[in-house]
Amino acid sequence: MLYIIALSTGIRKGEIRGLKWSDVNLTKGEITVNRTISNIAIYENGEIVGWKLVEQTPKTKNSIRTIPLPNNVLMKLKKYRSKQIEHILYMGEAYNNHDYVFPNFEGNLIEEKTPGRRLNTILKHINIPPIRFHALRHTYATRLFEAGVPPKTVQELMGHADISTTMNIYTHVMENEKVEAVDKINNLFIEV
């Protein structure tokens, strides 16, 4: 389910790790991104001696956003939630309920590398070369552009601070749209 949400919302790995059920509106079919999980270095005498998980607000105010879910994804998420509730009840007091949508088995925050490792295990099993988890975010944006979604809407869904960020990253996707646009005005130049 984590990968389905990543592909259908384009949220970042830290945002998906920090996603809580209080951020999910199963009635309206939307999720609100308002936190991210980051690994912060702990220094002693100028050297890194460890890492600390920190829950914080996303990197820009535009990163705080509400993303609608496709209906088929919403239905899968509702089933996932029901199974998670069954698991919580089964675990009883051994479950640490922090309200995370994608916790580990005991209810705690999943490790930073877990989503990427599991993704590549799945891909290896189906004979697809490994990719970085962040590629799911790019796939989401690319599919939006291919579906004809306006760049400003893509910017808002992705949580980019400004449109130039969106356009600089996804310019290659727009090449086909330029050809299609020129084809649409072709009939204006009919031979006389």
N, C-alpha and C positions, 0 to 999 in steps of 0.2 A: 504494500500500500504506500509505503514511503516513496517509492520510485514513481508510482502513478501520480501521486500528489506533486512530486518534483516536475514531472513532464507536463502536468496539466495546469501548473501555476507559475512555473519558472522561479520559485523562491530559492534563495541561496541555501547552502548547506547549514550554515549557522542559524538561519531563520527557521529551517525545517526542524533542526534539533531543538530549538527553543519553542516550537509551536505547542500551545496548550489547548485543551478542549474549550477553555474559556474564550479562545480566539476563533473558534469554529461555530458558525451559525448553521446548524443542520436544517433549520426551517427555511431560511433565506437561501441556503446553498452558497455560502461564501466563507472565506477565511480572512482574518485580519492579521497582518504582519505588524507586530509592534515590539518585538524583541528578537535578539540574536544571541547565540552562545559563542563566546570567543575564548581561546586559550591565551592567557596572558603570562608572559615570562616573569618569574620571580628572580630578582637579582640580589646578590650579596657581594660586596666588594667589587662591583662592576662585572661580575660573572653570573650567568644564568645557572641557578641551582635547582630550578624546578618550574613547574607550570601550574597555573590555577585556572579553573573554569569559571568564567564570569558571565552572568546574564546581564545584558545591557540593551539599550535602545539601538536600533539599526543605525548604519553609518551616516545617513542623511535624513532630513525630514521627509523627503520623497520616498524613502525606503519604507516608511510607515504607510501602509496601503491596505485596501480591501480588494480581494480578488474573487470574482465569482467562479464557482465550480461548474464544469459541464455536468449535466444531469446524470449521465452514466457513472461519472466519477463520484458524484454525491451519493448515489445508491450504494456503490462499493464501500464508501467511507462509513455509511450508516451500518452496514454489515460488519465492517471492521470494528466499529465502536462496540457493537453488541458482543462480539467475540472477546474484545478487550475487557468488557465489564465481567463476563463469565470468568476470565482469567483472574481478575482482581478478587472476585468473590472466592474463587478456588484457593488463591494464595493467602487470603485472610490477612492477619497481622504481619505476615512476612513480606507483604507488598508495601513498598514505600510510594504512596500515591502523591506525586508532585503535579498531577494533571497533564503530563506530557502526552501528546498524541502518539509519539514514537519513542517510548522509553525502552530500556533494556528489560530483561525478563523480570527483574525485581522492582521495576517501576522507576528506576533512576535514569538520569541523563545518559544517552548513548555516547560512547567515546567518539572523538572527532574523526578518526579514521574508519570507523565501522561502516558508514554508508558507502564509501568508496570501495572498500574491500569486498563487501557483500555484492555490490554492483558488478565488480569484475569477476567474482565467482559465478554469478548468474550468466554473464556474458561468455565466460569461458565454457560453461556447460552447454551453451547453444552455438558455440563456434564463432563468436564475434570477438574481434580484437578488443583489448582493454581500452577504456576511456576514463578520463577524469570525471568525477561527479558533476563538476561545473558544466560539462558538456550537455547535461540534461537541460540546464537553464538556456543555453544557446539553441538547443533543439526547439524548445518552447517558443522562443522569439522568432526563430526562422519559420516555424509553422504558422505563426500569426501573420507574418509578412506574406507568406505564400498564399494565405487565405484572404488576402486583401485588406487586412486590418490596418487602419491609418497609423502612421508612425507615432503621432501624439498619444494614441491609445496604447500602443506597444510600450512607449516610454513610461506611461503611468503604471501599467501592469508590471513592468520590470522594476519599477522603483528607481529609475535613473534620475539624477538631479536635473539634467536638462536634455533636450532633444538631440543635441550634438553628440552626446555620449552614445545614445541609441543608434543614431545614423552612422557614426564612425565605426561602430562594431559590426553593424549589419548591412553596410553598403552593398556588399556582394549579392545579397538577397534581392536588392532592388534592381539589379541589372535586367532581369526578365521583365519587370514591370515597365522599364523604360521602353523596351522593344514593343511590348503590348500597347503602350500609350501611343507610340508613333504609328503603329498599325491602325489604331482607332481613327486617326485623323487622315489616313491615307486617301480616303474617298474625297477629301477636300481638294485634292490635286489631280482631278480627272483630266485626261488629255482633251484638248480642244480640237 
